[in-house]
Amino acid sequence: MLGDHLYRSSAEASCARQVVEAYQRSGTSVVGLRRTAEREISAFGTATGVWLEPERLLNITELAEKPTTDYARTSLRVPGFPDGEYLTVFGQYVIKPRLFAYLEEHIRNNVRERGEFQLTSALDRLRQEDGFHGLVVEGRRFDIGLPEHYLETLRTFGEA
């Protein structure tokens, strides 16, 4: 889970439990995903693939960190989704430990994108070598690291 995010499930199982159960069923690394409007995707890792369970579990064929709209339109379309809607990273993962070797290699060789070491690049390498699934999580993610979303988070959880 990302440290500056809070999660609220809309299902009986917590958001984290949903992702863990998907991993337990498949034995493949899993990232939580959410449906996202095109105008927002430049802020998130974005995935596409082939549905294993319609609109719920995806065999990921590509992960892209903060793609442009043009790239998303040509390369990140999701089967069955309307134009202008994509799957972005929800912020919860169950990942095989091999990922840490990839991150260490990036750090040791100073492999950066846009000046930063990118988790998404290491995740995509793991996907290429071992497979990766994406689960559309039943729930909401609240990014308390962004001031404009922090107030929304306070309002939402204050109503509980």
PyRosetta script that sets phi, psi and omega in degrees:
from pyrosetta import init, pose_from_sequence

init()
pose = pose_from_sequence("MLGDHLYRSSAEASCARQVVEAYQRSGTSVVGLRRTAEREISAFGTATGVWLEPERLLNITELAEKPTTDYARTSLRVPGFPDGEYLTVFGQYVIKPRLFAYLEEHIRNNVRERGEFQLTSALDRLRQEDGFHGLVVEGRRFDIGLPEHYLETLRTFGEA")
pose.set_psi(1, 148.7)
pose.set_omega(1, 178.4)
pose.set_phi(2, -82.7)
pose.set_psi(2, 138.1)
pose.set_omega(2, -173.8)
pose.set_phi(3, -66.9)
pose.set_psi(3, -22.7)
pose.set_omega(3, -179.5)
pose.set_phi(4, -104.6)
pose.set_psi(4, 26.2)
pose.set_omega(4, 178.6)
pose.set_phi(5, -126.3)
pose.set_psi(5, 146.2)
pose.set_omega(5, 169.4)
pose.set_phi(6, -118.3)
pose.set_psi(6, 153.5)
pose.set_omega(6, -175.6)
pose.set_phi(7, -130.6)
pose.set_psi(7, 143.8)
pose.set_omega(7, 175.8)
pose.set_phi(8, -134.9)
pose.set_psi(8, 120.5)
pose.set_omega(8, -178.7)
pose.set_phi(9, -77.9)
pose.set_psi(9, 147.6)
pose.set_omega(9, 171.9)
pose.set_phi(10, -109.0)
pose.set_psi(10, 9.8)
pose.set_omega(10, 179.1)
pose.set_phi(11, -119.4)
pose.set_psi(11, 176.0)
pose.set_omega(11, 178.6)
pose.set_phi(12, -64.6)
pose.set_psi(12, -41.7)
pose.set_omega(12, 179.3)
pose.set_phi(13, -82.8)
pose.set_psi(13, 144.0)
pose.set_omega(13, 175.7)
pose.set_phi(14, -61.4)
pose.set_psi(14, 163.9)
pose.set_omega(14, 178.5)
pose.set_phi(15, -59.4)
pose.set_psi(15, -46.1)
pose.set_omega(15, -179.9)
pose.set_phi(16, -62.1)
pose.set_psi(16, -41.5)
pose.set_omega(16, 179.9)
pose.set_phi(17, -61.7)
pose.set_psi(17, -39.7)
pose.set_omega(17, 178.7)
pose.set_phi(18, -58.9)
pose.set_psi(18, -43.7)
pose.set_omega(18, -178.7)
pose.set_phi(19, -69.3)
pose.set_psi(19, -43.0)
pose.set_omega(19, 178.8)
pose.set_phi(20, -61.1)
pose.set_psi(20, -43.7)
pose.set_omega(20, -179.7)
pose.set_phi(21, -64.8)
pose.set_psi(21, -36.1)
pose.set_omega(21, 176.6)
pose.set_phi(22, -64.1)
pose.set_psi(22, -40.5)
pose.set_omega(22, 177.0)
pose.set_phi(23, -64.6)
pose.set_psi(23, -43.3)
pose.set_omega(23, -179.1)
pose.set_phi(24, -62.4)
pose.set_psi(24, -35.8)
pose.set_omega(24, 178.9)
pose.set_phi(25, -70.7)
pose.set_psi(25, -36.1)
pose.set_omega(25, -171.1)
pose.set_phi(26, -105.4)
pose.set_psi(26, -26.2)
pose.set_omega(26, -174.9)
pose.set_phi(27, 70.5)
pose.set_psi(27, 12.2)
pose.set_omega(27, -179.8)
pose.set_phi(28, -112.8)
pose.set_psi(28, 144.4)
pose.set_omega(28, 176.8)
pose.set_phi(29, -51.9)
pose.set_psi(29, 144.6)
pose.set_omega(29, -176.0)
pose.set_phi(30, -134.0)
pose.set_psi(30, 136.7)
pose.set_omega(30, 171.1)
pose.set_phi(31, -116.7)
pose.set_psi(31, 138.1)
pose.set_omega(31, 173.4)
pose.set_phi(32, -72.7)
pose.set_psi(32, 141.5)
pose.set_omega(32, -179.8)
pose.set_phi(33, -128.3)
pose.set_psi(33, 159.6)
pose.set_omega(33, 173.9)
pose.set_phi(34, -141.9)
pose.set_psi(34, 152.4)
pose.set_omega(34, 176.5)
pose.set_phi(35, -72.8)
pose.set_psi(35, 136.1)
pose.set_omega(35, -174.2)
pose.set_phi(36, -141.8)
pose.set_psi(36, 138.0)
pose.set_omega(36, 177.5)
pose.set_phi(37, -69.6)
pose.set_psi(37, 148.2)
pose.set_omega(37, -177.3)
pose.set_phi(38, -54.2)
pose.set_psi(38, -37.3)
pose.set_omega(38, -176.7)
pose.set_phi(39, -64.3)
pose.set_psi(39, -15.3)
pose.set_omega(39, -177.4)
pose.set_phi(40, -104.0)
pose.set_psi(40, -11.6)
pose.set_omega(40, -169.0)
pose.set_phi(41, -68.1)
pose.set_psi(41, -21.0)
pose.set_omega(41, -179.9)
pose.set_phi(42, -67.7)
pose.set_psi(42, -5.7)
pose.set_omega(42, 179.2)
pose.set_phi(43, -103.0)
pose.set_psi(43, -0.8)
pose.set_omega(43, -171.7)
pose.set_phi(44, -137.2)
pose.set_psi(44, 155.5)
pose.set_omega(44, 165.6)
pose.set_phi(45, -64.9)
pose.set_psi(45, 138.9)
pose.set_omega(45, -174.9)
pose.set_phi(46, -127.8)
pose.set_psi(46, 141.4)
pose.set_omega(46, -175.6)
pose.set_phi(47, -126.6)
pose.set_psi(47, 155.7)
pose.set_omega(47, 169.9)
pose.set_phi(48, -142.7)
pose.set_psi(48, 168.9)
pose.set_omega(48, 179.9)
pose.set_phi(49, 171.4)
pose.set_psi(49, -152.1)
pose.set_omega(49, -177.6)
pose.set_phi(50, -121.4)
pose.set_psi(50, 132.0)
pose.set_omega(50, -178.4)
pose.set_phi(51, -67.9)
pose.set_psi(51, 130.0)
pose.set_omega(51, 169.8)
pose.set_phi(52, -94.5)
pose.set_psi(52, -36.6)
pose.set_omega(52, 171.7)
pose.set_phi(53, -130.0)
pose.set_psi(53, 119.3)
pose.set_omega(53, -172.7)
pose.set_phi(54, -48.0)
pose.set_psi(54, 124.0)
pose.set_omega(54, 176.2)
pose.set_phi(55, 55.1)
pose.set_psi(55, 23.8)
pose.set_omega(55, 178.5)
pose.set_phi(56, -134.1)
pose.set_psi(56, -53.1)
pose.set_omega(56, -176.9)
pose.set_phi(57, -124.2)
pose.set_psi(57, 125.3)
pose.set_omega(57, -172.7)
pose.set_phi(58, -117.3)
pose.set_psi(58, 134.7)
pose.set_omega(58, 167.3)
pose.set_phi(59, -85.0)
pose.set_psi(59, 108.9)
pose.set_omega(59, -172.8)
pose.set_phi(60, -73.1)
pose.set_psi(60, 130.1)
pose.set_omega(60, 176.8)
pose.set_phi(61, -108.6)
pose.set_psi(61, -14.4)
pose.set_omega(61, 175.7)
pose.set_phi(62, -159.4)
pose.set_psi(62, 139.5)
pose.set_omega(62, 171.6)
pose.set_phi(63, -122.2)
pose.set_psi(63, 132.1)
pose.set_omega(63, 178.8)
pose.set_phi(64, -131.6)
pose.set_psi(64, 131.8)
pose.set_omega(64, 179.5)
pose.set_phi(65, -83.5)
pose.set_psi(65, 120.0)
pose.set_omega(65, 175.0)
pose.set_phi(66, 44.6)
pose.set_psi(66, 62.9)
pose.set_omega(66, -176.2)
pose.set_phi(67, -71.8)
pose.set_psi(67, 158.4)
pose.set_omega(67, 171.5)
pose.set_phi(68, -74.7)
pose.set_psi(68, 160.4)
pose.set_omega(68, 177.5)
pose.set_phi(69, -60.8)
pose.set_psi(69, -42.3)
pose.set_omega(69, -179.8)
pose.set_phi(70, -61.3)
pose.set_psi(70, -44.1)
pose.set_omega(70, 179.4)
pose.set_phi(71, -64.6)
pose.set_psi(71, -43.3)
pose.set_omega(71, -180.0)
pose.set_phi(72, -60.4)
pose.set_psi(72, -42.2)
pose.set_omega(72, -179.4)
pose.set_phi(73, -62.7)
pose.set_psi(73, -34.6)
pose.set_omega(73, -177.2)
pose.set_phi(74, -92.2)
pose.set_psi(74, -25.2)
pose.set_omega(74, -170.8)
pose.set_phi(75, -126.9)
pose.set_psi(75, -13.8)
pose.set_omega(75, -172.2)
pose.set_phi(76, -120.2)
pose.set_psi(76, 19.1)
pose.set_omega(76, 177.7)
pose.set_phi(77, -64.3)
pose.set_psi(77, 144.7)
pose.set_omega(77, -179.5)
pose.set_phi(78, -108.5)
pose.set_psi(78, 128.0)
pose.set_omega(78, -179.6)
pose.set_phi(79, -53.4)
pose.set_psi(79, 128.4)
pose.set_omega(79, 177.2)
pose.set_phi(80, 88.0)
pose.set_psi(80, -7.8)
pose.set_omega(80, 179.7)
pose.set_phi(81, -87.8)
pose.set_psi(81, 147.0)
pose.set_omega(81, 176.8)
pose.set_phi(82, -70.7)
pose.set_psi(82, 160.6)
pose.set_omega(82, 174.6)
pose.set_phi(83, -54.3)
pose.set_psi(83, 141.1)
pose.set_omega(83, 176.1)
pose.set_phi(84, 86.0)
pose.set_psi(84, 8.1)
pose.set_omega(84, 179.1)
pose.set_phi(85, -130.7)
pose.set_psi(85, 137.3)
pose.set_omega(85, -174.2)
pose.set_phi(86, -138.3)
pose.set_psi(86, 174.7)
pose.set_omega(86, 174.0)
pose.set_phi(87, -107.9)
pose.set_psi(87, 125.3)
pose.set_omega(87, 178.0)
pose.set_phi(88, -120.0)
pose.set_psi(88, 162.3)
pose.set_omega(88, -177.2)
pose.set_phi(89, -65.8)
pose.set_psi(89, 129.5)
pose.set_omega(89, -178.8)
pose.set_phi(90, -81.4)
pose.set_psi(90, -25.4)
pose.set_omega(90, 178.1)
pose.set_phi(91, 104.4)
pose.set_psi(91, 11.4)
pose.set_omega(91, 176.0)
pose.set_phi(92, -127.9)
pose.set_psi(92, 137.5)
pose.set_omega(92, -174.7)
pose.set_phi(93, -139.7)
pose.set_psi(93, 152.0)
pose.set_omega(93, 159.6)
pose.set_phi(94, -125.6)
pose.set_psi(94, 111.7)
pose.set_omega(94, -168.8)
pose.set_phi(95, -124.9)
pose.set_psi(95, 137.9)
pose.set_omega(95, 175.7)
pose.set_phi(96, -65.0)
pose.set_psi(96, 145.7)
pose.set_omega(96, -174.8)
pose.set_phi(97, -58.8)
pose.set_psi(97, -20.3)
pose.set_omega(97, 179.5)
pose.set_phi(98, -53.5)
pose.set_psi(98, -26.9)
pose.set_omega(98, -179.7)
pose.set_phi(99, -55.3)
pose.set_psi(99, -37.3)
pose.set_omega(99, -176.4)
pose.set_phi(100, -66.4)
pose.set_psi(100, -31.5)
pose.set_omega(100, 175.5)
pose.set_phi(101, -65.5)
pose.set_psi(101, -39.0)
pose.set_omega(101, 178.6)
pose.set_phi(102, -66.2)
pose.set_psi(102, -42.9)
pose.set_omega(102, 178.2)
pose.set_phi(103, -63.6)
pose.set_psi(103, -42.9)
pose.set_omega(103, 178.4)
pose.set_phi(104, -60.4)
pose.set_psi(104, -41.8)
pose.set_omega(104, 178.2)
pose.set_phi(105, -61.7)
pose.set_psi(105, -42.1)
pose.set_omega(105, 177.7)
pose.set_phi(106, -61.6)
pose.set_psi(106, -43.2)
pose.set_omega(106, -179.5)
pose.set_phi(107, -66.8)
pose.set_psi(107, -47.7)
pose.set_omega(107, -179.3)
pose.set_phi(108, -59.2)
pose.set_psi(108, -39.1)
pose.set_omega(108, -178.1)
pose.set_phi(109, -96.8)
pose.set_psi(109, 6.9)
pose.set_omega(109, 178.8)
pose.set_phi(110, 53.8)
pose.set_psi(110, 44.8)
pose.set_omega(110, 177.9)
pose.set_phi(111, -84.1)
pose.set_psi(111, 110.1)
pose.set_omega(111, -177.1)
pose.set_phi(112, -126.9)
pose.set_psi(112, 154.1)
pose.set_omega(112, 172.4)
pose.set_phi(113, -127.7)
pose.set_psi(113, 128.7)
pose.set_omega(113, -176.0)
pose.set_phi(114, 52.5)
pose.set_psi(114, 36.6)
pose.set_omega(114, 176.6)
pose.set_phi(115, 80.8)
pose.set_psi(115, 2.2)
pose.set_omega(115, -176.0)
pose.set_phi(116, -129.1)
pose.set_psi(116, 153.1)
pose.set_omega(116, 168.5)
pose.set_phi(117, -74.2)
pose.set_psi(117, 132.3)
pose.set_omega(117, -173.9)
pose.set_phi(118, -111.1)
pose.set_psi(118, 123.2)
pose.set_omega(118, 173.9)
pose.set_phi(119, -61.8)
pose.set_psi(119, -39.6)
pose.set_omega(119, -176.0)
pose.set_phi(120, -59.6)
pose.set_psi(120, -38.1)
pose.set_omega(120, 178.5)
pose.set_phi(121, -63.9)
pose.set_psi(121, -41.7)
pose.set_omega(121, 177.9)
pose.set_phi(122, -67.5)
pose.set_psi(122, -38.2)
pose.set_omega(122, 176.6)
pose.set_phi(123, -62.6)
pose.set_psi(123, -40.8)
pose.set_omega(123, -179.2)
pose.set_phi(124, -67.3)
pose.set_psi(124, -35.4)
pose.set_omega(124, 176.2)
pose.set_phi(125, -64.8)
pose.set_psi(125, -42.4)
pose.set_omega(125, 176.3)
pose.set_phi(126, -60.7)
pose.set_psi(126, -40.7)
pose.set_omega(126, 177.2)
pose.set_phi(127, -58.4)
pose.set_psi(127, -45.6)
pose.set_omega(127, -178.0)
pose.set_phi(128, -64.8)
pose.set_psi(128, -36.9)
pose.set_omega(128, -174.0)
pose.set_phi(129, -93.0)
pose.set_psi(129, -23.7)
pose.set_omega(129, -173.3)
pose.set_phi(130, -136.4)
pose.set_psi(130, -5.5)
pose.set_omega(130, -176.1)
pose.set_phi(131, 88.0)
pose.set_psi(131, 158.4)
pose.set_omega(131, -178.7)
pose.set_phi(132, -158.6)
pose.set_psi(132, 135.8)
pose.set_omega(132, 176.6)
pose.set_phi(133, -111.3)
pose.set_psi(133, 155.7)
pose.set_omega(133, 174.1)
pose.set_phi(134, -123.8)
pose.set_psi(134, 134.1)
pose.set_omega(134, 178.5)
pose.set_phi(135, -112.6)
pose.set_psi(135, 124.8)
pose.set_omega(135, 174.3)
pose.set_phi(136, -75.2)
pose.set_psi(136, 107.8)
pose.set_omega(136, -174.2)
pose.set_phi(137, -77.2)
pose.set_psi(137, 137.9)
pose.set_omega(137, 174.9)
pose.set_phi(138, -87.7)
pose.set_psi(138, 94.6)
pose.set_omega(138, -178.2)
pose.set_phi(139, 163.8)
pose.set_psi(139, -176.7)
pose.set_omega(139, -179.2)
pose.set_phi(140, -121.9)
pose.set_psi(140, 149.1)
pose.set_omega(140, 174.9)
pose.set_phi(141, -110.7)
pose.set_psi(141, 136.2)
pose.set_omega(141, 178.3)
pose.set_phi(142, -118.5)
pose.set_psi(142, 118.3)
pose.set_omega(142, -178.0)
pose.set_phi(143, -92.3)
pose.set_psi(143, 95.8)
pose.set_omega(143, -177.4)
pose.set_phi(144, -81.5)
pose.set_psi(144, -0.1)
pose.set_omega(144, 175.7)
pose.set_phi(145, -81.3)
pose.set_psi(145, -9.0)
pose.set_omega(145, 178.4)
pose.set_phi(146, -110.5)
pose.set_psi(146, 120.3)
pose.set_omega(146, -175.2)
pose.set_phi(147, -52.3)
pose.set_psi(147, -40.8)
pose.set_omega(147, -177.7)
pose.set_phi(148, -67.0)
pose.set_psi(148, -24.0)
pose.set_omega(148, 178.7)
pose.set_phi(149, -93.2)
pose.set_psi(149, -20.2)
pose.set_omega(149, -178.9)
pose.set_phi(150, -61.4)
pose.set_psi(150, -44.4)
pose.set_omega(150, 179.5)
pose.set_phi(151, -62.8)
pose.set_psi(151, -41.8)
pose.set_omega(151, 176.7)
pose.set_phi(152, -59.1)
pose.set_psi(152, -40.4)
pose.set_omega(152, 179.6)
pose.set_phi(153, -63.2)
pose.set_psi(153, -46.8)
pose.set_omega(153, 179.2)
pose.set_phi(154, -59.8)
pose.set_psi(154, -43.0)
pose.set_omega(154, 179.4)
pose.set_phi(155, -63.9)
pose.set_psi(155, -44.6)
pose.set_omega(155, -176.9)
pose.set_phi(156, -64.8)
pose.set_psi(156, -48.7)
pose.set_omega(156, -177.6)
pose.set_phi(157, -76.6)
pose.set_psi(157, -22.5)
pose.set_omega(157, 176.0)
pose.set_phi(158, -70.4)
pose.set_psi(158, -23.0)
pose.set_omega(158, 179.2)
pose.set_phi(159, -80.9)
pose.set_psi(159, -14.2)
pose.set_omega(159, -173.9)
pose.set_phi(160, -70.1)
pose.dump_pdb("model.pdb")
